[in-house]
């Protein structure tokens, strides 16, 4: 097995669990205005609308189950003795429920709440309202603990360190449209890592990844994990 692997996942890995992707036909950003529901300005303008959007996301995620791709990555990391770093842009908890530990949620977590005044974090209630009070500072600043457009993703230092040491960088189920995650493959290449894309179809300019495996994640990811173990 390769020594150090950094895996970046996106919405495509949860697609077969029934969670919508963002940019595919009929995806979330075709149904909702990103500026209204996924920016700090949108939240300031209409927090109730934003809460309702995430309440719906939370309900759908809670009703979904991890699929074979999530569990295959958990199996891989479980026997890698710390050599696999799993970074996800997804805010759902399907990696964790599939058995992964220490998942780096660079875009935050749907099931967590954040106080915009004092920075306290706690488990999200099923329904969040603009009038909800922070359990720490008692002010009405409750928001989903997710990263919106215009905000800085979480854990960037830890991710950069892992990429700098990686032998292999693997991108799974992401369109590569959103930075900084979209730039990880170039960073990994600059540090000498081999690069692999696993996606429904090749997402980026030819040659950016050393290898591309196309097809649905529930088939391709377990097959790749099995290949690594041979
Ligand atoms: P996208 O919706 O942009 O891309 C999903 C990718 O998954 C596409 O390349 C699809 O071809 C692929 N895909 C779909 N079904 C698949 C399957 N069954 N197996 C394998 N691949 C499949 O989603 P992301 O790239 O994750 O950020 O989006 C990145 C960020 O944009 C999200 O984290 C979110 C969004 O706006 C924020 O909200 C800040």
Boltz pocket constraint, residues with backbone or C-beta under 6 A from the ligand:
constraints:
  - pocket:
      binder: B
      contacts: [[A, 9], [A, 10], [A, 11], [A, 12], [A, 13], [A, 15], [A, 16], [A, 21], [A, 22], [A, 23], [A, 24], [A, 27], [A, 38], [A, 89], [A, 90], [A, 107], [A, 147], [A, 148], [A, 149], [A, 172], [A, 173], [A, 174], [A, 175], [A, 176], [A, 177], [A, 178], [A, 198], [A, 199], [A, 200], [A, 201], [A, 203], [A, 215], [A, 216], [A, 217], [A, 218]]
      max_distance: 6.0
